[in-house]
Amino acid sequence: MRPIQAAYPAARFRRARSSDALRRLTQENVLSVNDLIWPIFIRDGAAIREPIASMPGVFRLSLDLAVEAAAEAADLGIPAICLFPYTDPSVKTEACEEAWNPDNLTNRCIRAIKAAVPQIAVMTDIALDPYNSNGHDGLVRDGLILNDETVEALVKMALAQAESGADILGPSDMMDGRVGAIRRALEAAGHKDITILSYSAKYASAFYGPFRDAVGATGALKGDKKTYQMNPANSDEALRLIERDLREGADMVMVKPGMPYLDICRRVKDTFGVPTYAYQVSGEYAMIRGAADHGWINGEAAMMESLMAFKRAGCDGILTYFAPEAARLLRG
């Protein structure tokens, strides 16, 4: 598109900004509650609302309070929540067997939420790091992350979550071939309508630190994740990964982190025209919330501006810890 416009003074761009009514009439992008997915952290126990120091205002919730959070989200019109477990270190192993235990924390939480709040979509995370004594998203042997063996484990994890009633599966591990393997297994098991929202372009980012605190992976992680998560310097590679995951059966794709990678979001949407999501990750949240708590920025305005940036970049939705707060503002 090549805009055609008169020269100044016939064209004055400030005319369309001169009143609230004109600004609303000429607004190009709209953020709504339908664009939000709320990630929540869950833990064992009852009546527990445990603060996360590096994420002010975010808590680990016991199963009963997670169900209440799902009901709150549904009341606000938020379409989906995403579950991330804080796993007791006593059940973390090198083989990660707890990941596909039908009665692990995540699967129990899925069933409880779908029983109490059936109208909300429940998204899950598919990666081994919450269950891995090494803190990695994949199985580890002699310091190497095993790809194909990890994919086999992820398939078992995905099937357990599907059997528990998950609506959206989110493979976040970045192993090669996992989307195709999960899709084939779902089809074979009769789970034909379960959606895969693949973390297709997930970067090896410094912005994940508070999340690792939240799920208890910070102390467990040995080394880094650069052999399977993307190099932040790469852009074309993201498009190749997106195309691969779409060909393997992903219904929706994600870019992670969010704001530092808005250029990737735009390239993905323009290239493929598929449902495209971004994750406003823990470090992004913590920066905005921390600055707001110190009075350095207007937190509410910065929150809404940051979410609108995702829409402007072509995203169809955003995973954000701000979801309930944003939803209240959007609903007035």
Protein Blocks (a to p, Z undefined) as FASTA:
>chain_A
ZZdddddfkbcfklmmmpmklmmmmpmbdcdfklpccdddddedehiacddfklghiacd
dfklmmmmmmmmmmnopabdcddddddfklgcfkommmmgmkbmklmmmmmmmmmmmmbc
cdddddfklmmmnlpabdceehiacfklmmmmmmmmmmmmmmnopabdcdfklpghklmm
mmmmmmmnopambccdddfbccddfklmmmmmmnopmmmpgcjfklmpccfkbmklmmmm
mmmmmmnopabdcdddfklmmmmmmmmmmmnopacdddddfklmmmmmmmmmnopacfkl
mmmmmmmmmmmnopabdcdfklmmmmmmmnZZ
